[in-house]
Amino acid sequence: MSIHRLRLSAVTLIAVAMAGCSGGGSPKPASPAADTPPAKAEISTEPVTLNFYTEGNSAVLADQIGGLITKKFPHIKLNTTVGGGNIKIEDVVGAGQVPDLISYSLGGVTKLKELQLVSDLTPLIKKHGFDLTRFAAGVEENVRSFSDNDGRFILMPFELNNNALFYNKTIFDKFGVAYPKDGMTWEGLLDVAKQVTRMDGGVQYKGFRFEETNLVFKNQLGLSFVDPKTLKASLGNDGWKRWLSTMTAFHTIPGNDLDTKISEKDEFMKVQTLAMRTGPNFMSELPAAVGKGGFDWDVVSLPDFQGFEGKGSQFNAPYFAIPPTSKYKDQAFQVIDYMMSDEVQTIMSKQGRLPIVKSDKAKSEFGTGIDGLKGKNLQAFFKDTVAKPAPATIYDTIAKTSMVKKGIRGIAIDRKDVNTALRETEEDINKQIEAAKAK
């Protein structure tokens, strides 16, 4: 079956759903789109088909999102390819099927740039009167940081990826331990994790686990992975030693060892022997877990490193891009523009997707469309703010992946000391960078 005849999955529809933003007003004076934007341009309503490639998104409200698009743009048809498995963006492009619109995860920015699949959206931002000031604080600055320091706006992020700390109240009640609170530090959380890591009735309860890739990308200390000048790994410093020591300390708690045969998501929601976890927010899946009976959960704000309270996390959000070869850039941007409107951002917020715009309405509706969330501390998600961008290079994804495999797991599984783990991670990163340069 041809890739373009693949079934439009729920994954695809969600990616589309959260992609665009409509707004009036003028971009802030400091940005390249500083001139007061004209009234929204009249765009042809002649029928067009947009080749749309999506990868790395979750499935929520597929039918409803498809209906929104069809209702708003009856003249636009999406010919969708769902990436993943054996279907990769480079293969699609190699087959001569360059998309008009792409949805991708932030870890794939380098790949899209290498494939020349991103373009400066500034002309479209001006033409369509897109108001960049509607973004949550820090978003615009971070987006511009991905354009090789030339200030272009090459990505359109469509949701925030803020984290919170989920906890199983039943486990805390079982052991008579006080629940975690908003505003904790990782150092303080370690003590809490020790109290709820216990063997009881032949069952091993674990205190805390985090999704490794997610927390590495969030990089709350704002550290560089690769030196922008030398293009060598830059992990041999006190900052990374502190980060790695702090985050792997949880796996040194007796009974709280890292088991890579089961995800932290399943340990928390399915097996329900994990007291606390953080990582991707599987909000829409929680009601099914609660349905098993006896699973009482809540959330508090993502912990900070002591001394870095309120500094925020590195930007890590899915985004849309429009390739420079697209013949239908205006129509592609129309989709983006509408799907980032307050209307759609509010709809998606109800389904547990954090709005990337400042809309109070969208924020207040967060999670209200999901059964079982009433009374939960959902505002904790908005305490994980967007930090200033750390120095970045095209090899950061290599470095982040190595930090998980060689750094975190080097200590948690192979029981190496932090200095050895960092040294071996640096060696692995530099080796991969040299191989990438040689291609």
Solvent accessible surface area in square Angstrom, and as a share of the most:
residue,aa,sasa,rsa
1,M,182,0.81
2,S,55,0.35
3,I,38,0.19
4,H,32,0.14
5,R,184,0.67
6,L,48,0.24
7,R,190,0.69
8,L,73,0.36
9,S,18,0.12
10,A,35,0.27
11,V,44,0.26
12,T,0,0.00
13,L,18,0.09
14,I,0,0.00
15,A,0,0.00
16,V,0,0.00
17,A,0,0.00
18,M,1,0.00
19,A,0,0.00
20,G,0,0.00
21,C,1,0.01
22,S,37,0.24
23,G,12,0.12
24,G,54,0.52
25,G,54,0.52
26,S,50,0.32
27,P,4,0.02
28,K,87,0.37
29,P,120,0.75
30,A,96,0.75
31,S,7,0.05
32,P,75,0.47
33,A,0,0.00
34,A,42,0.32
35,D,100,0.52
36,T,112,0.65
37,P,18,0.11
38,P,82,0.52
39,A,92,0.72
40,K,94,0.40
41,A,34,0.27
42,E,169,0.76
43,I,25,0.13
44,S,59,0.38
45,T,98,0.57
46,E,120,0.54
47,P,111,0.70
48,V,18,0.10
49,T,59,0.35
50,L,0,0.00
51,N,44,0.23
52,F,1,0.00
53,Y,1,0.00
54,T,0,0.00
55,E,40,0.18
56,G,59,0.57
57,N,17,0.09
58,S,61,0.39
59,A,50,0.39
60,V,18,0.11
61,L,53,0.26
62,A,20,0.16
63,D,132,0.68
64,Q,83,0.37
65,I,0,0.00
66,G,19,0.18
67,G,38,0.37
68,L,26,0.13
69,I,9,0.05
70,T,92,0.53
71,K,172,0.73
72,K,105,0.44
73,F,12,0.05
74,P,109,0.69
75,H,25,0.11
76,I,13,0.06
77,K,131,0.56
78,L,30,0.15
79,N,40,0.21
80,T,8,0.05
81,T,1,0.00
82,V,28,0.16
83,G,13,0.12
84,G,37,0.36
85,G,65,0.63
86,N,147,0.75
87,I,39,0.20
88,K,93,0.39
89,I,1,0.00
90,E,62,0.28
91,D,77,0.40
92,V,1,0.00
93,V,34,0.19
94,G,68,0.66
95,A,65,0.51
96,G,63,0.60
97,Q,62,0.27
98,V,51,0.29
99,P,3,0.02
100,D,11,0.06
101,L,0,0.00
102,I,0,0.00
103,S,0,0.00
104,Y,8,0.03
105,S,48,0.31
106,L,15,0.07
107,G,24,0.23
108,G,8,0.07
109,V,9,0.05
110,T,28,0.16
111,K,72,0.31
112,L,0,0.00
113,K,45,0.19
114,E,119,0.54
115,L,56,0.28
116,Q,140,0.62
117,L,4,0.02
118,V,19,0.11
119,S,17,0.11
120,D,49,0.25
121,L,0,0.00
122,T,13,0.08
123,P,87,0.55
124,L,17,0.08
125,I,0,0.00
126,K,63,0.27
127,K,80,0.34
128,H,6,0.03
129,G,5,0.05
130,F,1,0.00
131,D,15,0.08
132,L,2,0.01
133,T,49,0.28
134,R,37,0.14
135,F,7,0.03
136,A,18,0.14
137,A,82,0.64
138,G,27,0.26
139,V,0,0.00
140,E,10,0.05
141,E,80,0.36
142,N,3,0.02
143,V,1,0.00
144,R,30,0.11
145,S,34,0.22
146,F,44,0.18
147,S,0,0.00
148,D,86,0.45
149,N,143,0.73
150,D,81,0.42
151,G,22,0.21
152,R,83,0.30
153,F,0,0.00
154,I,0,0.00
155,L,2,0.01
156,M,0,0.00
157,P,1,0.01
158,F,1,0.00
159,E,14,0.06
160,L,14,0.07
161,N,40,0.21
162,N,10,0.05
163,N,0,0.00
164,A,0,0.00
165,L,0,0.00
166,F,3,0.01
167,Y,13,0.05
168,N,4,0.02
169,K,45,0.19
170,T,59,0.34
171,I,4,0.02
172,F,0,0.00
173,D,89,0.46
174,K,101,0.43
175,F,26,0.11
176,G,69,0.66
177,V,15,0.09
178,A,81,0.63
179,Y,78,0.30
180,P,7,0.04
181,K,144,0.61
182,D,61,0.32
183,G,60,0.58
184,M,35,0.16
185,T,26,0.15
186,W,0,0.00
187,E,57,0.26
188,G,28,0.27
189,L,0,0.00
190,L,37,0.18
191,D,82,0.42
192,V,20,0.11
193,A,0,0.00
194,K,104,0.44
195,Q,85,0.38
196,V,0,0.00
197,T,14,0.08
198,R,98,0.36
199,M,123,0.55
200,D,57,0.29
201,G,80,0.77
202,G,70,0.67
203,V,59,0.34
204,Q,56,0.25
205,Y,31,0.12
206,K,23,0.10
207,G,0,0.00
208,F,1,0.00
209,R,18,0.06
210,F,3,0.01
211,E,51,0.23
212,E,14,0.06
213,T,62,0.36
214,N,11,0.06
215,L,3,0.01
216,V,1,0.00
217,F,24,0.10
218,K,6,0.02
219,N,3,0.02
220,Q,13,0.06
221,L,18,0.09
222,G,31,0.30
223,L,34,0.17
224,S,27,0.17
225,F,5,0.02
226,V,0,0.00
227,D,47,0.24
228,P,69,0.43
229,K,189,0.80
230,T,79,0.46
231,L,52,0.26
232,K,91,0.39
233,A,13,0.10
234,S,26,0.17
235,L,0,0.00
236,G,67,0.64
237,N,65,0.34
238,D,122,0.63
239,G,21,0.20
240,W,0,0.00
241,K,81,0.34
242,R,82,0.30
243,W,2,0.01
244,L,0,0.00
245,S,47,0.30
246,T,21,0.12
247,M,0,0.00
248,T,4,0.02
249,A,25,0.20
250,F,1,0.00
251,H,4,0.02
252,T,82,0.48
253,I,13,0.06
254,P,123,0.77
255,G,25,0.24
256,N,2,0.01
257,D,64,0.33
258,L,15,0.07
259,D,50,0.26
260,T,65,0.38
261,K,195,0.83
262,I,46,0.23
263,S,52,0.34
264,E,7,0.03
265,K,44,0.19
266,D,38,0.20
267,E,11,0.05
268,F,2,0.01
269,M,14,0.06
270,K,121,0.51
271,V,81,0.46
272,Q,32,0.14
273,T,21,0.12
274,L,0,0.00
275,A,0,0.00
276,M,0,0.00
277,R,7,0.03
278,T,0,0.00
279,G,0,0.00
280,P,42,0.26
281,N,37,0.19
282,F,50,0.21
283,M,3,0.01
284,S,52,0.34
285,E,73,0.33
286,L,3,0.01
287,P,42,0.26
288,A,80,0.62
289,A,7,0.05
290,V,60,0.34
291,G,66,0.64
292,K,128,0.54
293,G,48,0.46
294,G,62,0.60
295,F,8,0.03
296,D,63,0.33
297,W,2,0.01
298,D,18,0.09
299,V,1,0.00
300,V,8,0.05
301,S,7,0.04
302,L,11,0.05
303,P,0,0.00
304,D,27,0.14
305,F,1,0.00
306,Q,109,0.48
307,G,57,0.55
308,F,70,0.29
309,E,90,0.41
310,G,66,0.64
311,K,124,0.53
312,G,7,0.07
313,S,3,0.02
314,Q,21,0.10
315,F,17,0.07
316,N,24,0.13
317,A,2,0.01
318,P,21,0.13
319,Y,1,0.00
320,F,0,0.00
321,A,0,0.00
322,I,0,0.00
323,P,0,0.00
324,P,60,0.38
325,T,95,0.55
326,S,10,0.07
327,K,177,0.75
328,Y,76,0.29
329,K,63,0.27
330,D,30,0.16
331,Q,16,0.07
332,A,0,0.00
333,F,0,0.00
334,Q,38,0.17
335,V,0,0.00
336,I,0,0.00
337,D,12,0.06
338,Y,20,0.07
339,M,0,0.00
340,M,0,0.00
341,S,10,0.07
342,D,66,0.34
343,E,98,0.44
344,V,0,0.00
345,Q,3,0.01
346,T,12,0.07
347,I,32,0.16
348,M,3,0.01
349,S,0,0.00
350,K,72,0.31
351,Q,34,0.15
352,G,10,0.09
353,R,35,0.13
354,L,6,0.03
355,P,4,0.02
356,I,0,0.00
357,V,1,0.01
358,K,103,0.44
359,S,17,0.11
360,D,115,0.60
361,K,121,0.51
362,A,0,0.00
363,K,67,0.29
364,S,76,0.49
365,E,34,0.15
366,F,6,0.03
367,G,1,0.01
368,T,86,0.50
369,G,39,0.37
370,I,16,0.08
371,D,118,0.61
372,G,58,0.56
373,L,6,0.03
374,K,198,0.84
375,G,77,0.74
376,K,42,0.18
377,N,49,0.25
378,L,19,0.10
379,Q,98,0.44
380,A,0,0.00
381,F,0,0.00
382,F,41,0.17
383,K,111,0.47
384,D,9,0.05
385,T,68,0.40
386,V,26,0.15
387,A,15,0.11
388,K,154,0.65
389,P,38,0.24
390,A,17,0.13
391,P,74,0.46
392,A,53,0.41
393,T,23,0.13
394,I,76,0.39
395,Y,22,0.08
396,D,15,0.08
397,T,50,0.29
398,I,40,0.20
399,A,0,0.00
400,K,34,0.14
401,T,58,0.34
402,S,2,0.01
403,M,0,0.00
404,V,12,0.07
405,K,131,0.56
406,K,89,0.38
407,G,0,0.00
408,I,0,0.00
409,R,78,0.28
410,G,3,0.02
411,I,17,0.08
412,A,3,0.02
413,I,76,0.39
414,D,86,0.45
415,R,138,0.50
416,K,71,0.30
417,D,83,0.43
418,V,25,0.15
419,N,84,0.43
420,T,28,0.16
421,A,0,0.00
422,L,10,0.05
423,R,127,0.46
424,E,51,0.23
425,T,0,0.00
426,E,39,0.18
427,E,100,0.45
428,D,31,0.16
429,I,0,0.00
430,N,41,0.21
431,K,154,0.65
432,Q,70,0.31
433,I,1,0.00
434,E,81,0.36
435,A,56,0.44
436,A,34,0.26
437,K,90,0.38
438,A,89,0.69
439,K,208,0.88
